[in-house]
Amino acid sequence: MTTQVVCVYTIKNTGNITAAAIGTAITPTGTTGAYQPRPWIQPSLYLPWAWLWSLGALWISDTIANGPPTTRTVTLGLVPTSTATATATLVGNAVSTLTITGRGAGYTAPPVVSFTGGTSPFAGNSPPFGPPIGIGGSGSPDPALNSAARNANITAYIRVQSIAVGAAGTGYSATPVGTLVGGLSAGGVAGTVTIGTDGAGHVNAINLGTPGSGYIYPPVCVITDTTGTGAFGAVPVMELDSLTVNDMGFGYGAIPTVVLTPRFKYLFPDALGAAAQAKPFYRLMNILSQFAGPAVETAPAVT
């Protein structure tokens, strides 16, 4: 099973410009790899977060080596750091509720919910349908009920598990305010945070108050203060929040197993092969150096 993709960008130093100078020029402002809430300042240097989250990709590392040549290596996870789990409950032949037994961690998009098992012993039924409720007088399946068999339809949502400090900033008072912005579905509720400082003007902790509910991608942690500047939160670690039954389905003969497939693996399953899974990451960034022009991209490597 593939779990990550590595993207490498190379810039050759020219003239009297050192590799270290190029490395500094292509380093995003603030902590390397941290979420930058104002990417338009250096648009060519920042990862396309919205695109990555739509794929369910997770930031792992972003490093710069001052060669020569100078390289920037971005590693992204294709699966969460731990997988959520759940069980189903039936009422009759339909799925009534799903119970979360493990929330997992490292989601940037809700998993896709499906089922295995609970199949019918009668010929002609396709998984995950079970036998119909009605049995005819001869002991055969009731055709009207059998033809009504259908999958249950479930929507998953994620919530905030934790947030690290992306940049500490300077000049902060003892009472900066943190706000989680964006990422919510219709009807979702934003999580809350409190901000800790070190007494020397730096933000040193983002403490989760409530995890929120109904997120479909990670929010941005915005830190405001009357005096301080420059602090922001890294990309929040997200976990499974809830599983909403939109349609209970019909025709399950036994309790099915709940399968929570990470978004990327749903869009690009391992059966497609590593080459197909690498395609979404070609030209992930168009890194421009003020000294040496655009970087040369190495083909993304999925492992």
C-alpha positions as CSV (number, residue, x, y, z in Angstrom):
1,M,0.0,0.0,0.0
2,T,1.4,3.4,-1.0
3,T,1.4,5.9,1.9
4,Q,3.3,9.0,0.7
5,V,4.6,11.1,-2.3
6,V,7.9,13.0,-2.5
7,C,8.2,16.0,-4.8
8,V,11.7,17.4,-5.4
9,Y,12.5,20.8,-7.0
10,T,16.0,21.8,-8.0
11,I,17.5,25.2,-8.7
12,K,21.1,25.6,-10.0
13,N,23.1,28.5,-8.6
14,T,24.4,30.9,-11.3
15,G,27.2,33.5,-11.3
16,N,28.2,34.7,-7.8
17,I,24.9,33.7,-6.2
18,T,25.5,31.1,-3.5
19,A,23.3,28.0,-3.0
20,A,22.6,29.3,0.5
21,A,21.2,32.6,-0.9
22,I,19.0,30.7,-3.3
23,G,17.8,28.5,-0.4
24,T,16.9,31.6,1.6
25,A,15.0,33.0,-1.4
26,I,12.9,30.0,-1.9
27,T,12.1,29.5,1.8
28,P,8.5,30.6,2.7
29,T,8.3,33.3,5.4
30,G,7.9,31.8,8.9
31,T,8.5,28.2,9.8
32,T,9.3,26.0,6.7
33,G,6.3,23.9,5.9
34,A,4.0,25.6,8.3
35,Y,0.6,26.9,7.1
36,Q,0.9,30.5,5.8
37,P,-2.3,32.4,6.2
38,R,-1.3,34.9,3.6
39,P,0.1,32.9,0.7
40,W,-0.2,35.8,-1.8
41,I,2.9,37.4,-0.2
42,Q,5.1,34.7,-1.9
43,P,2.6,32.7,-4.0
44,S,5.2,30.7,-5.9
45,L,6.7,29.3,-2.6
46,Y,3.6,28.0,-0.8
47,L,1.9,24.6,-1.1
48,P,-1.6,24.7,-2.7
49,W,-3.3,23.8,0.5
50,A,-6.9,23.8,-0.9
51,W,-5.9,21.4,-3.7
52,L,-4.0,19.1,-1.3
53,W,-7.0,19.0,1.1
54,S,-9.4,18.2,-1.7
55,L,-7.2,15.1,-2.4
56,G,-7.0,14.2,1.3
57,A,-3.2,14.7,1.2
58,L,-1.3,15.5,4.5
59,W,1.8,17.6,4.9
60,I,4.7,15.6,6.4
61,S,7.8,17.7,5.7
62,D,9.2,20.5,3.6
63,T,13.0,20.8,3.6
64,I,15.6,22.9,1.7
65,A,19.2,21.7,1.1
66,N,21.7,24.4,0.0
67,G,23.6,22.2,-2.5
68,P,24.8,23.2,-5.0
69,P,22.4,22.6,-6.5
70,T,19.7,23.9,-4.1
71,T,16.8,21.5,-3.6
72,R,13.5,21.7,-2.0
73,T,11.9,18.4,-1.0
74,V,8.2,18.2,-0.1
75,T,6.8,15.0,1.4
76,L,3.1,14.5,1.6
77,G,1.1,11.7,3.2
78,L,-1.6,9.9,1.2
79,V,-3.3,8.3,4.2
80,P,-4.1,9.6,7.7
81,T,-1.5,9.0,10.4
82,S,-4.0,6.7,12.1
83,T,-7.3,5.3,10.6
84,A,-10.7,5.9,12.2
85,T,-13.0,2.9,12.8
86,A,-16.7,2.5,13.3
87,T,-19.4,-0.2,13.6
88,A,-23.0,-0.4,12.2
89,T,-26.3,-1.2,13.9
90,L,-29.2,-2.6,11.9
91,V,-32.9,-2.1,12.4
92,G,-34.6,-4.8,10.4
93,N,-32.6,-4.9,7.2
94,A,-31.5,-1.3,7.2
95,V,-28.5,0.6,8.8
96,S,-29.9,2.7,11.6
97,T,-26.8,4.1,13.3
98,L,-23.0,4.1,13.1
99,T,-20.9,4.1,16.2
100,I,-17.4,5.6,16.1
101,T,-14.9,3.3,17.8
102,G,-11.8,5.2,16.9
103,R,-11.4,8.7,15.7
104,G,-8.1,8.3,13.9
105,A,-5.8,11.3,13.2
106,G,-4.3,13.2,10.3
107,Y,-7.4,13.6,8.1
108,T,-7.5,16.6,5.8
109,A,-10.8,15.5,4.2
110,P,-13.5,13.3,5.6
111,P,-13.1,9.6,4.7
112,V,-15.5,7.9,2.3
113,V,-17.9,5.5,4.0
114,S,-18.8,2.1,2.5
115,F,-19.7,-1.4,3.7
116,T,-18.5,-5.0,3.2
117,G,-20.3,-8.1,4.3
118,G,-24.0,-8.4,5.3
119,T,-24.5,-10.1,1.9
120,S,-27.5,-12.1,0.8
121,P,-27.5,-15.9,0.5
122,F,-29.9,-15.5,-2.4
123,A,-28.7,-15.5,-6.0
124,G,-28.7,-12.2,-7.8
125,N,-28.0,-10.0,-4.8
126,S,-25.0,-7.8,-5.1
127,P,-22.9,-6.8,-2.0
128,P,-23.5,-5.2,0.4
129,F,-27.1,-6.1,0.2
130,G,-28.6,-8.8,2.5
131,P,-31.7,-10.9,2.0
132,P,-35.1,-9.2,1.7
133,I,-37.4,-9.1,4.7
134,G,-40.3,-10.7,2.8
135,I,-40.4,-14.4,2.0
136,G,-43.0,-15.7,-0.4
137,G,-45.3,-18.6,0.5
138,S,-43.1,-21.0,-1.4
139,G,-40.0,-20.0,0.6
140,S,-38.6,-18.0,-2.2
141,P,-37.5,-14.3,-1.9
142,D,-40.3,-11.7,-2.4
143,P,-39.2,-10.1,-5.8
144,A,-40.7,-6.7,-4.9
145,L,-38.6,-6.5,-1.7
146,N,-35.5,-7.9,-3.2
147,S,-35.5,-5.4,-6.1
148,A,-35.7,-2.6,-3.5
149,A,-32.3,-3.5,-1.9
150,R,-29.9,-0.6,-1.9
151,N,-26.8,0.7,-0.2
152,A,-27.0,2.9,2.9
153,N,-25.6,6.4,2.3
154,I,-23.4,7.9,4.9
155,T,-21.6,11.3,5.2
156,A,-18.5,11.7,7.3
157,Y,-17.3,14.9,8.9
158,I,-14.0,15.7,10.7
159,R,-13.1,17.9,13.7
160,V,-10.0,19.5,15.3
161,Q,-7.8,17.2,17.4
162,S,-4.9,19.6,18.1
163,I,-3.0,22.6,16.6
164,A,0.7,23.3,16.9
165,V,2.3,26.8,16.7
166,G,3.4,27.5,13.1
167,A,5.2,30.7,14.0
168,A,5.8,32.3,17.4
169,G,5.7,35.9,16.3
170,T,7.0,38.8,18.5
171,G,5.6,41.5,20.8
172,Y,2.5,39.6,22.0
173,S,0.6,40.5,25.1
174,A,-0.5,38.0,27.7
175,T,-3.9,37.7,26.1
176,P,-3.9,37.2,22.4
177,V,-7.1,35.7,20.8
178,G,-7.2,32.7,18.6
179,T,-10.0,32.0,16.1
180,L,-10.6,29.0,13.8
181,V,-11.7,30.2,10.4
182,G,-13.1,28.2,7.5
183,G,-13.4,24.5,6.8
184,L,-17.0,24.1,7.9
185,S,-19.9,22.4,6.2
186,A,-23.3,23.9,6.2
187,G,-24.5,23.7,9.8
188,G,-21.0,23.0,11.2
189,V,-19.8,24.6,14.4
190,A,-16.3,26.1,14.7
191,G,-13.9,24.9,17.3
192,T,-12.4,27.2,19.9
193,V,-8.8,27.7,21.1
194,T,-6.9,29.7,23.7
195,I,-3.4,31.1,23.0
196,G,-0.5,30.7,25.4
197,T,2.5,33.0,25.5
198,D,6.0,32.7,27.1
199,G,6.0,36.1,28.9
200,A,8.6,37.4,26.4
201,G,6.1,38.3,23.6
202,H,6.0,34.9,21.8
203,V,3.2,32.6,21.2
204,N,4.2,29.2,22.6
205,A,0.9,27.2,22.7
206,I,-2.4,26.8,21.0
207,N,-4.7,25.0,23.4
208,L,-7.9,23.4,22.1
209,G,-11.0,24.4,23.9
210,T,-13.7,22.6,21.8
211,P,-13.0,20.5,18.7
212,G,-15.9,21.9,16.7
213,S,-18.1,19.7,14.4
214,G,-19.0,19.3,10.8
215,Y,-15.6,20.2,9.3
216,I,-14.8,19.1,5.7
217,Y,-11.3,20.4,5.6
218,P,-8.9,21.9,8.3
219,P,-9.6,25.5,9.5
220,V,-7.0,28.2,9.7
221,C,-6.0,29.3,13.2
222,V,-5.8,33.2,13.2
223,I,-4.1,34.9,16.1
224,T,-4.9,38.5,16.9
225,D,-3.5,40.8,19.5
226,T,-3.2,44.5,20.3
227,T,0.6,44.5,20.1
228,G,1.9,41.2,18.7
229,T,2.5,40.3,15.1
230,G,3.7,37.3,13.0
231,A,2.2,34.3,14.9
232,F,0.0,31.8,13.3
233,G,-1.1,28.2,13.8
234,A,0.2,25.2,11.8
235,V,-2.3,23.1,9.9
236,P,-4.6,21.5,12.5
237,V,-4.5,17.8,13.1
238,M,-8.0,16.6,12.3
239,E,-9.9,13.5,13.4
240,L,-13.2,11.8,12.6
241,D,-16.1,13.8,14.1
242,S,-19.4,12.1,13.1
243,L,-21.1,9.8,10.6
244,T,-24.5,11.0,9.4
245,V,-26.9,8.4,8.0
246,N,-28.6,10.0,4.9
247,D,-30.2,6.9,3.7
248,M,-30.5,3.7,5.8
249,G,-30.4,1.5,2.8
250,F,-32.3,-1.8,2.6
251,G,-31.8,-5.5,2.3
252,Y,-28.9,-6.2,4.7
253,G,-29.1,-9.7,6.1
254,A,-26.4,-9.3,8.7
255,I,-24.5,-6.4,10.2
256,P,-22.0,-5.2,7.6
257,T,-18.4,-4.1,8.3
258,V,-17.9,-0.3,8.1
259,V,-15.1,0.7,5.8
260,L,-13.7,4.3,6.1
261,T,-11.5,4.8,3.0
262,P,-9.1,7.8,3.1
263,R,-10.1,10.4,0.4
264,F,-7.0,9.9,-1.7
265,K,-7.3,6.2,-1.7
266,Y,-10.9,6.5,-2.8
267,L,-10.0,8.8,-5.7
268,F,-6.8,7.0,-6.6
269,P,-6.9,3.4,-5.2
270,D,-3.7,1.3,-5.1
271,A,-5.1,-0.9,-7.9
272,L,-4.4,2.0,-10.3
273,G,-0.6,1.8,-9.6
274,A,1.9,4.3,-8.3
275,A,2.3,6.1,-11.6
276,A,-1.4,7.0,-11.6
277,Q,-1.3,8.0,-8.0
278,A,1.6,10.4,-8.7
279,K,-0.2,12.3,-11.5
280,P,-2.1,14.8,-9.2
281,F,1.3,16.0,-7.8
282,Y,3.0,16.9,-11.1
283,R,3.6,20.7,-11.2
284,L,2.4,20.9,-7.6
285,M,4.4,24.2,-7.3
286,N,5.9,26.6,-9.8
287,I,8.8,27.7,-7.6
288,L,10.5,30.9,-8.8
289,S,13.8,32.2,-7.5
290,Q,14.6,35.9,-7.8
291,F,18.2,34.8,-8.6
292,A,18.0,31.7,-10.9
293,G,14.5,31.5,-12.4
294,P,12.1,28.5,-12.1
295,A,13.0,25.3,-10.4
296,V,13.3,22.0,-12.3
297,E,10.8,19.4,-11.0
298,T,11.7,15.8,-10.5
299,A,8.8,13.4,-11.2
300,P,6.8,12.8,-8.0
301,A,7.7,9.5,-6.3
302,V,4.9,7.6,-4.7
303,T,6.0,4.9,-2.2
